[in-house]
Amino acid sequence: MVDCVGGRLHGGLVNRAGESCVAQRFYFDLTDGNTIIRDEEGVEVDDAQAALEQAEAAVQEMRVDGELAGLKGSWKLLVRTSTDTVLAVITIP
């Protein structure tokens, strides 16, 4: 993630290199093709790559916590923007 500090530039935070740093919100929805469990909270990260990293970490955490054990069928984690654009689909084995 970009390390943002202190100052402001046209309403956005400024990082040490002086570049604009505006966090974005991404959402992780679960679906089996018929049912969608929407993520209404999302996560705020610096860019799409950070969102994908968070999504992979979320799948691993759900696996470790046993939250995926009860899922039947072929489930996927959709990574989407606040405008519902799907950036990635992660298959949950």
C-alpha positions in Angstrom: 0.0 0.0 0.0 1.0 3.6 -0.5 2.1 5.3 2.6 0.0 8.5 2.8 0.9 11.3 5.1 -0.2 14.7 6.2 -0.7 17.2 3.4 -3.5 17.7 0.9 -3.6 18.1 -2.8 -6.9 18.9 -4.5 -8.8 17.2 -1.7 -6.7 14.0 -1.7 -4.0 12.9 0.6 -0.4 13.4 -0.5 2.2 10.7 -0.1 5.9 11.3 0.5 6.6 11.5 -3.2 4.0 14.2 -3.6 1.5 12.0 -5.6 -2.2 11.9 -4.9 -3.3 9.1 -2.6 -7.0 8.5 -2.5 -8.2 5.2 -1.0 -11.0 3.3 -2.8 -13.6 1.0 -1.4 -13.9 -2.6 -2.8 -16.4 -5.3 -1.9 -16.1 -9.1 -1.7 -19.3 -10.9 -2.6 -19.8 -14.7 -2.4 -21.8 -16.5 -5.1 -22.6 -20.0 -6.3 -24.1 -18.7 -9.5 -27.6 -18.7 -8.0 -27.2 -17.1 -4.6 -25.2 -13.9 -4.0 -24.1 -13.0 -0.5 -23.3 -9.3 -0.9 -20.6 -7.6 1.1 -22.2 -4.3 2.3 -19.2 -3.1 4.3 -16.2 -3.6 1.9 -12.6 -2.6 2.5 -10.8 0.6 1.8 -7.5 0.2 0.1 -5.2 2.2 -2.2 -5.8 0.3 -5.5 -7.2 -2.8 -7.2 -4.0 -4.8 -6.6 -4.3 -4.2 -2.8 -8.0 -5.2 -3.1 -7.0 -8.5 -4.8 -4.5 -9.2 -2.0 -7.1 -8.5 0.6 -9.6 -10.9 -1.2 -7.0 -13.7 -1.3 -6.3 -13.1 2.4 -10.1 -13.2 3.2 -10.5 -16.5 1.4 -7.5 -18.0 3.4 -9.0 -16.6 6.7 -12.4 -18.1 5.9 -10.8 -21.4 5.1 -8.8 -21.4 8.4 -11.8 -20.4 10.4 -13.9 -23.2 8.9 -16.4 -20.8 7.4 -16.1 -22.4 3.9 -16.6 -26.0 5.2 -20.4 -25.8 4.9 -20.5 -24.4 1.4 -21.9 -26.9 -1.1 -21.4 -26.6 -4.8 -19.1 -24.2 -6.7 -18.6 -20.9 -4.9 -16.7 -17.9 -6.0 -15.6 -14.6 -4.4 -16.3 -11.6 -6.6 -14.1 -8.5 -6.1 -16.1 -5.5 -7.1 -16.0 -1.7 -7.0 -18.5 0.6 -5.5 -20.1 0.9 -9.0 -20.5 -2.9 -9.2 -17.8 -3.4 -11.7 -16.4 -6.9 -11.1 -12.6 -6.8 -11.1 -11.8 -10.4 -10.3 -13.5 -13.8 -9.6 -11.7 -16.1 -7.2 -12.8 -19.7 -7.2 -13.2 -21.2 -3.8 -12.2 -24.9 -3.9 
